[in-house]
Amino acid sequence: MGQNSTAQLGHFITVANNGKLRDECLNENWFLNLSDARRIVGKWANEYNLYRPHSALGGLTPHELASQLSECLNSSEKMLQLTGTSS
């Protein structure tokens, strides 16, 4: 993925999450100051990005998907080593 494609994807993800951020975080909290807002929004973003199931990921959380991908890669590397085709 080229740099321009990556930037476009990042923009899409940001735009797609603006509504959820507003509805689930900004509209639900009263912020005391900028520091408090950063803390609360950061906590929400961490929960959303790591531990919340996403329909686009087949109902998995990003954390679960990353774990599955890591296991798959490790298995593939072991298979390559066993067959003598690893680099």
Distance bins in CASP14 RR format, pairs under 12 A and 6 or more apart:
PFRMAT RR
TARGET T0000
AUTHOR 0000-0000-0000
RMODE 2
METHOD distances of the structure
MODEL  1
1 7 0 0 0 0 1 0 0 0 0 0 0
1 8 0 0 0 0 1 0 0 0 0 0 0
1 9 1 0 0 1 0 0 0 0 0 0 0
1 10 0 0 0 0 0 1 0 0 0 0 0
2 8 0 0 0 0 1 0 0 0 0 0 0
2 9 0 0 0 0 1 0 0 0 0 0 0
3 9 0 0 0 0 0 1 0 0 0 0 0
3 10 0 0 0 0 0 1 0 0 0 0 0
4 10 0 0 0 0 0 1 0 0 0 0 0
4 11 0 0 0 0 0 1 0 0 0 0 0
5 11 0 0 0 0 0 1 0 0 0 0 0
5 12 0 0 0 0 0 1 0 0 0 0 0
6 12 0 0 0 0 0 1 0 0 0 0 0
6 13 0 0 0 0 0 1 0 0 0 0 0
7 13 0 0 0 0 0 1 0 0 0 0 0
7 14 0 0 0 0 0 1 0 0 0 0 0
8 14 0 0 0 0 0 1 0 0 0 0 0
8 15 0 0 0 0 0 1 0 0 0 0 0
9 15 0 0 0 0 0 1 0 0 0 0 0
9 16 0 0 0 0 0 1 0 0 0 0 0
10 16 0 0 0 0 1 0 0 0 0 0 0
10 17 0 0 0 0 0 1 0 0 0 0 0
11 17 0 0 0 0 0 1 0 0 0 0 0
11 18 0 0 0 0 0 1 0 0 0 0 0
12 18 0 0 0 0 0 1 0 0 0 0 0
12 56 0 0 0 0 0 1 0 0 0 0 0
13 20 0 0 0 0 0 1 0 0 0 0 0
13 21 0 0 0 0 0 1 0 0 0 0 0
13 45 0 0 0 0 0 1 0 0 0 0 0
13 48 0 0 0 0 0 1 0 0 0 0 0
13 49 0 0 0 0 1 0 0 0 0 0 0
13 54 0 0 0 0 0 1 0 0 0 0 0
13 56 0 0 0 0 0 1 0 0 0 0 0
13 62 0 0 0 0 0 1 0 0 0 0 0
14 20 0 0 0 0 0 1 0 0 0 0 0
14 21 0 0 0 0 1 0 0 0 0 0 0
14 45 0 0 0 0 0 1 0 0 0 0 0
14 49 0 0 0 0 0 1 0 0 0 0 0
15 21 0 0 0 0 0 1 0 0 0 0 0
15 22 0 0 0 0 0 1 0 0 0 0 0
16 48 0 0 0 0 0 1 0 0 0 0 0
16 54 0 0 0 0 0 1 0 0 0 0 0
16 55 0 0 0 0 0 1 0 0 0 0 0
16 56 0 0 0 0 1 0 0 0 0 0 0
17 23 0 0 0 0 0 1 0 0 0 0 0
17 24 0 0 0 0 1 0 0 0 0 0 0
17 25 0 0 0 0 0 1 0 0 0 0 0
17 26 0 0 0 0 0 1 0 0 0 0 0
17 41 0 0 0 0 0 1 0 0 0 0 0
17 44 0 0 0 0 0 1 0 0 0 0 0
17 45 0 0 0 0 1 0 0 0 0 0 0
17 48 1 0 0 1 0 0 0 0 0 0 0
17 49 0 0 0 0 1 0 0 0 0 0 0
17 52 0 0 0 0 0 1 0 0 0 0 0
17 54 0 0 0 0 0 1 0 0 0 0 0
17 56 0 0 0 0 0 1 0 0 0 0 0
18 24 0 0 0 0 0 1 0 0 0 0 0
18 25 0 0 0 0 0 1 0 0 0 0 0
18 26 0 0 0 0 1 0 0 0 0 0 0
18 41 0 0 0 0 0 1 0 0 0 0 0
18 45 0 0 0 0 0 1 0 0 0 0 0
18 48 0 0 0 0 0 1 0 0 0 0 0
19 25 0 0 0 0 1 0 0 0 0 0 0
19 26 0 0 0 0 1 0 0 0 0 0 0
19 27 0 0 0 0 1 0 0 0 0 0 0
19 48 0 0 0 0 0 1 0 0 0 0 0
20 26 0 0 0 0 0 1 0 0 0 0 0
20 27 0 0 0 0 0 1 0 0 0 0 0
20 28 0 0 0 0 0 1 0 0 0 0 0
20 41 0 0 0 0 0 1 0 0 0 0 0
20 44 0 0 0 0 1 0 0 0 0 0 0
20 45 0 0 0 0 0 1 0 0 0 0 0
20 47 0 0 0 0 0 1 0 0 0 0 0
20 48 1 0 0 1 0 0 0 0 0 0 0
20 49 0 0 0 0 0 1 0 0 0 0 0
20 52 0 0 0 0 1 0 0 0 0 0 0
20 54 0 0 0 0 0 1 0 0 0 0 0
21 27 0 0 0 0 1 0 0 0 0 0 0
21 28 0 0 0 0 0 1 0 0 0 0 0
21 29 0 0 0 0 0 1 0 0 0 0 0
21 37 0 0 0 0 0 1 0 0 0 0 0
21 40 0 0 0 0 0 1 0 0 0 0 0
21 41 1 0 0 1 0 0 0 0 0 0 0
21 42 0 0 0 0 0 1 0 0 0 0 0
21 44 1 0 0 1 0 0 0 0 0 0 0
21 45 1 0 0 1 0 0 0 0 0 0 0
21 47 0 0 0 0 0 1 0 0 0 0 0
21 48 1 0 0 1 0 0 0 0 0 0 0
21 49 0 0 0 0 0 1 0 0 0 0 0
22 28 0 0 0 0 1 0 0 0 0 0 0
22 29 0 0 0 0 0 1 0 0 0 0 0
22 41 0 0 0 0 0 1 0 0 0 0 0
22 44 0 0 0 0 0 1 0 0 0 0 0
23 29 0 0 0 0 0 1 0 0 0 0 0
23 44 0 0 0 0 0 1 0 0 0 0 0
23 48 0 0 0 0 0 1 0 0 0 0 0
24 40 0 0 0 0 0 1 0 0 0 0 0
24 41 0 0 0 0 0 1 0 0 0 0 0
24 43 0 0 0 0 0 1 0 0 0 0 0
24 44 1 0 0 1 0 0 0 0 0 0 0
24 45 0 0 0 0 0 1 0 0 0 0 0
24 47 0 0 0 0 1 0 0 0 0 0 0
24 48 0 0 0 0 1 0 0 0 0 0 0
24 52 0 0 0 0 1 0 0 0 0 0 0
25 31 0 0 0 0 0 1 0 0 0 0 0
25 37 0 0 0 0 1 0 0 0 0 0 0
25 38 0 0 0 0 0 1 0 0 0 0 0
25 39 0 0 0 0 0 1 0 0 0 0 0
25 40 1 0 0 1 0 0 0 0 0 0 0
25 41 1 0 0 1 0 0 0 0 0 0 0
25 42 0 0 0 0 1 0 0 0 0 0 0
25 43 0 0 0 0 1 0 0 0 0 0 0
25 44 1 0 1 0 0 0 0 0 0 0 0
25 45 0 0 0 0 1 0 0 0 0 0 0
25 46 0 0 0 0 0 1 0 0 0 0 0
25 47 0 0 0 0 1 0 0 0 0 0 0
25 48 0 0 0 0 1 0 0 0 0 0 0
26 37 0 0 0 0 1 0 0 0 0 0 0
26 40 0 0 0 0 1 0 0 0 0 0 0
26 41 1 0 0 1 0 0 0 0 0 0 0
26 42 0 0 0 0 0 1 0 0 0 0 0
26 44 0 0 0 0 1 0 0 0 0 0 0
26 45 0 0 0 0 0 1 0 0 0 0 0
27 44 0 0 0 0 0 1 0 0 0 0 0
28 40 0 0 0 0 1 0 0 0 0 0 0
28 41 0 0 0 0 0 1 0 0 0 0 0
28 44 0 0 0 0 1 0 0 0 0 0 0
29 36 0 0 0 0 1 0 0 0 0 0 0
29 37 0 0 0 0 1 0 0 0 0 0 0
29 38 0 0 0 0 0 1 0 0 0 0 0
29 39 0 0 0 0 0 1 0 0 0 0 0
29 40 1 0 1 0 0 0 0 0 0 0 0
29 41 0 0 0 0 1 0 0 0 0 0 0
29 42 0 0 0 0 0 1 0 0 0 0 0
29 43 0 0 0 0 1 0 0 0 0 0 0
29 44 0 0 0 0 1 0 0 0 0 0 0
30 36 0 0 0 0 1 0 0 0 0 0 0
30 37 0 0 0 0 1 0 0 0 0 0 0
30 40 0 0 0 0 1 0 0 0 0 0 0
31 37 1 1 0 0 0 0 0 0 0 0 0
31 38 0 0 0 0 1 0 0 0 0 0 0
31 39 0 0 0 0 1 0 0 0 0 0 0
31 40 1 0 0 1 0 0 0 0 0 0 0
31 41 0 0 0 0 1 0 0 0 0 0 0
31 42 0 0 0 0 0 1 0 0 0 0 0
31 44 0 0 0 0 0 1 0 0 0 0 0
32 38 0 0 0 0 0 1 0 0 0 0 0
32 39 0 0 0 0 1 0 0 0 0 0 0
32 40 0 0 0 0 1 0 0 0 0 0 0
33 39 0 0 0 0 1 0 0 0 0 0 0
33 40 0 0 0 0 0 1 0 0 0 0 0
34 40 0 0 0 0 0 1 0 0 0 0 0
34 41 0 0 0 0 0 1 0 0 0 0 0
35 41 0 0 0 0 0 1 0 0 0 0 0
35 42 0 0 0 0 0 1 0 0 0 0 0
36 42 0 0 0 0 0 1 0 0 0 0 0
36 43 0 0 0 0 0 1 0 0 0 0 0
37 43 0 0 0 0 0 1 0 0 0 0 0
37 44 0 0 0 0 0 1 0 0 0 0 0
37 45 0 0 0 0 0 1 0 0 0 0 0
38 44 0 0 0 0 0 1 0 0 0 0 0
38 45 0 0 0 0 0 1 0 0 0 0 0
39 45 0 0 0 0 0 1 0 0 0 0 0
39 46 0 0 0 0 0 1 0 0 0 0 0
40 46 0 0 0 0 0 1 0 0 0 0 0
40 47 0 0 0 0 0 1 0 0 0 0 0
41 47 0 0 0 0 0 1 0 0 0 0 0
41 48 0 0 0 0 0 1 0 0 0 0 0
41 49 0 0 0 0 0 1 0 0 0 0 0
42 48 0 0 0 0 1 0 0 0 0 0 0
42 49 0 0 0 0 1 0 0 0 0 0 0
42 50 0 0 0 0 0 1 0 0 0 0 0
43 49 0 0 0 0 0 1 0 0 0 0 0
43 50 0 0 0 0 0 1 0 0 0 0 0
43 51 0 0 0 0 0 1 0 0 0 0 0
44 50 0 0 0 0 0 1 0 0 0 0 0
44 51 0 0 0 0 0 1 0 0 0 0 0
44 52 0 0 0 0 1 0 0 0 0 0 0
45 51 0 0 0 0 0 1 0 0 0 0 0
45 52 0 0 0 0 0 1 0 0 0 0 0
45 62 0 0 0 0 0 1 0 0 0 0 0
46 52 0 0 0 0 1 0 0 0 0 0 0
46 61 0 0 0 0 0 1 0 0 0 0 0
46 62 0 0 0 0 0 1 0 0 0 0 0
46 63 0 0 0 0 0 1 0 0 0 0 0
47 53 0 0 0 0 0 1 0 0 0 0 0
47 61 0 0 0 0 1 0 0 0 0 0 0
47 62 0 0 0 0 0 1 0 0 0 0 0
47 63 0 0 0 0 0 1 0 0 0 0 0
48 54 0 0 0 0 1 0 0 0 0 0 0
48 61 0 0 0 0 1 0 0 0 0 0 0
48 62 0 0 0 0 1 0 0 0 0 0 0
48 63 0 0 0 0 0 1 0 0 0 0 0
49 57 0 0 0 0 0 1 0 0 0 0 0
49 61 0 0 0 0 1 0 0 0 0 0 0
49 62 1 0 0 1 0 0 0 0 0 0 0
49 63 0 0 0 0 1 0 0 0 0 0 0
49 65 0 0 0 0 0 1 0 0 0 0 0
49 66 0 0 0 0 0 1 0 0 0 0 0
50 57 0 0 0 0 0 1 0 0 0 0 0
50 60 0 0 0 0 0 1 0 0 0 0 0
50 61 1 0 0 1 0 0 0 0 0 0 0
50 62 1 0 1 0 0 0 0 0 0 0 0
50 63 1 0 1 0 0 0 0 0 0 0 0
50 64 0 0 0 0 1 0 0 0 0 0 0
50 65 0 0 0 0 0 1 0 0 0 0 0
50 66 0 0 0 0 1 0 0 0 0 0 0
50 67 0 0 0 0 0 1 0 0 0 0 0
51 60 0 0 0 0 0 1 0 0 0 0 0
51 61 1 0 1 0 0 0 0 0 0 0 0
51 62 1 0 0 1 0 0 0 0 0 0 0
51 63 1 0 1 0 0 0 0 0 0 0 0
51 64 0 0 0 0 1 0 0 0 0 0 0
51 65 0 0 0 0 0 1 0 0 0 0 0
51 66 0 0 0 0 0 1 0 0 0 0 0
52 59 0 0 0 0 1 0 0 0 0 0 0
52 60 0 0 0 0 0 1 0 0 0 0 0
52 61 1 0 0 1 0 0 0 0 0 0 0
52 62 0 0 0 0 1 0 0 0 0 0 0
52 63 0 0 0 0 1 0 0 0 0 0 0
52 64 0 0 0 0 0 1 0 0 0 0 0
52 65 0 0 0 0 0 1 0 0 0 0 0
53 59 1 0 1 0 0 0 0 0 0 0 0
53 60 1 0 0 1 0 0 0 0 0 0 0
53 61 1 0 1 0 0 0 0 0 0 0 0
53 62 0 0 0 0 1 0 0 0 0 0 0
53 63 0 0 0 0 0 1 0 0 0 0 0
53 64 0 0 0 0 1 0 0 0 0 0 0
53 65 0 0 0 0 0 1 0 0 0 0 0
54 60 1 0 0 1 0 0 0 0 0 0 0
54 61 1 0 0 1 0 0 0 0 0 0 0
54 62 1 0 0 1 0 0 0 0 0 0 0
54 63 0 0 0 0 0 1 0 0 0 0 0
54 64 0 0 0 0 1 0 0 0 0 0 0
54 65 0 0 0 0 1 0 0 0 0 0 0
55 61 0 0 0 0 0 1 0 0 0 0 0
56 62 0 0 0 0 1 0 0 0 0 0 0
56 65 0 0 0 0 1 0 0 0 0 0 0
57 63 0 0 0 0 0 1 0 0 0 0 0
57 64 1 0 0 1 0 0 0 0 0 0 0
57 65 1 0 1 0 0 0 0 0 0 0 0
57 66 0 0 0 0 1 0 0 0 0 0 0
57 67 0 0 0 0 0 1 0 0 0 0 0
57 68 0 0 0 0 1 0 0 0 0 0 0
57 69 0 0 0 0 0 1 0 0 0 0 0
58 64 0 0 0 0 1 0 0 0 0 0 0
58 65 0 0 0 0 1 0 0 0 0 0 0
58 68 0 0 0 0 0 1 0 0 0 0 0
59 65 0 0 0 0 1 0 0 0 0 0 0
59 68 0 0 0 0 0 1 0 0 0 0 0
60 66 0 0 0 0 1 0 0 0 0 0 0
60 67 0 0 0 0 1 0 0 0 0 0 0
60 68 1 0 0 1 0 0 0 0 0 0 0
60 69 0 0 0 0 0 1 0 0 0 0 0
61 67 0 0 0 0 1 0 0 0 0 0 0
61 68 0 0 0 0 0 1 0 0 0 0 0
62 68 0 0 0 0 0 1 0 0 0 0 0
62 69 0 0 0 0 0 1 0 0 0 0 0
63 69 0 0 0 0 0 1 0 0 0 0 0
63 70 0 0 0 0 0 1 0 0 0 0 0
64 70 0 0 0 0 0 1 0 0 0 0 0
64 71 0 0 0 0 0 1 0 0 0 0 0
65 71 0 0 0 0 0 1 0 0 0 0 0
65 72 0 0 0 0 0 1 0 0 0 0 0
66 72 0 0 0 0 0 1 0 0 0 0 0
66 73 0 0 0 0 0 1 0 0 0 0 0
67 73 0 0 0 0 0 1 0 0 0 0 0
67 74 0 0 0 0 0 1 0 0 0 0 0
68 74 0 0 0 0 0 1 0 0 0 0 0
68 75 0 0 0 0 0 1 0 0 0 0 0
69 75 0 0 0 0 0 1 0 0 0 0 0
69 76 0 0 0 0 0 1 0 0 0 0 0
70 76 0 0 0 0 0 1 0 0 0 0 0
70 77 0 0 0 0 0 1 0 0 0 0 0
71 77 0 0 0 0 0 1 0 0 0 0 0
71 78 0 0 0 0 0 1 0 0 0 0 0
72 78 0 0 0 0 0 1 0 0 0 0 0
72 79 0 0 0 0 0 1 0 0 0 0 0
73 79 0 0 0 0 0 1 0 0 0 0 0
73 80 0 0 0 0 0 1 0 0 0 0 0
74 80 0 0 0 0 0 1 0 0 0 0 0
74 81 0 0 0 0 0 1 0 0 0 0 0
75 81 0 0 0 0 0 1 0 0 0 0 0
75 82 0 0 0 0 0 1 0 0 0 0 0
76 82 0 0 0 0 0 1 0 0 0 0 0
76 83 0 0 0 0 0 1 0 0 0 0 0
76 85 0 0 0 0 0 1 0 0 0 0 0
76 86 0 0 0 0 1 0 0 0 0 0 0
77 83 0 0 0 0 0 1 0 0 0 0 0
77 84 0 0 0 0 0 1 0 0 0 0 0
77 85 0 0 0 0 0 1 0 0 0 0 0
77 86 1 0 0 1 0 0 0 0 0 0 0
77 87 0 0 0 0 0 1 0 0 0 0 0
78 84 0 0 0 0 0 1 0 0 0 0 0
78 85 0 0 0 0 0 1 0 0 0 0 0
78 86 0 0 0 0 1 0 0 0 0 0 0
79 85 0 0 0 0 1 0 0 0 0 0 0
79 86 0 0 0 0 1 0 0 0 0 0 0
80 86 1 0 1 0 0 0 0 0 0 0 0
80 87 0 0 0 0 1 0 0 0 0 0 0
81 87 0 0 0 0 0 1 0 0 0 0 0
END
